[in-house]
Amino acid sequence: MAAMSAAAVPAAVAEGDGRWRRIGVRGVRTVGAGFVVAVCIWAMSPRKEFGITLVYSLCIALSCWLLIDLGRELVASRLSLLRFGESTRGTRWPGWPWMLLIVLAGGVLGYALGNELANRLTGIDLPGPFTASWRQLMSLLVFSLVPAVTITYFFQSREVIAEQQAQVERAERQAGEERLKLLESQLVRDLLPRLDATKFWQVHGGLVVRADAIETAVRDEAGKVALRLRARPETLTVSRLHASRFRAM
């Protein structure tokens, strides 16, 4: 049990590090998208100060991304109880129907949050989606909200596809390893009757060792037997089915 726990810790740490790295990459991409949107808005209205336009664009883009990302994670984590569309909990992707709703809600709320944050940073009081007139709201949607949400959603979709592809590759690799183990087991079963049973001892279903190559056989508190070989550094764990042969060593 201790060995299993020790092996699981590095895998969990690596998975956590990879997840934070992916979040950081998404954040950097969102900043880049916000910068592009700011340049486009400023190019169409050059009389506006670029620095202020950039602050608003970055605040809105990051707020939209954050709320969309959190919404995706929250909905995906609850899909074991609530199923809708082609939801896939393992990939942290709630499915296209849910994701469209998340993008719409996260975009509107993210715009309101980012606009308010930019107002406080710049000292300007620009209307948000809940306080603007219809004409102002349509202008904001066309020139800021739609590009920011579209680019954010595009980057998230790309990452989800990459995650799904990685899972498929891991599944194929595991299936290949299982087929290899099965092949090894079959080879051992075919080869074992031809070997001298006093010289070659079976360790488990897919492994046979020469008896004179064994340096020590150690039994732990749980009764499991581990072998140390003379010419190799690794330790071999004996299956319970074959452990009785080695306990006398």
Secondary structure, DSSP 8 states (H G I E B T S, - for coil): -HHHHHHHHHHHHHHHHHHHHHHHHHHHHHHHHHHHHHHHHHHH-TTS-HHHHHHHHHHHHHHHHHHHHHHHHHHHHTTTT---SS-BGGGTB--HHHHHHHHHHHHHHHHHHHHHHHHHHH------TTTS-HHHHHHHIIIIIHHHHHHHHHHHHHHHHHHHHHHHHHHHHHHHHHHHHHHHHHHHHHHGGGS-TTTEEEEETTEEEEGGGEEEEEE-TTS-EEEEESS--SEEEE-GGGHHHHTT-
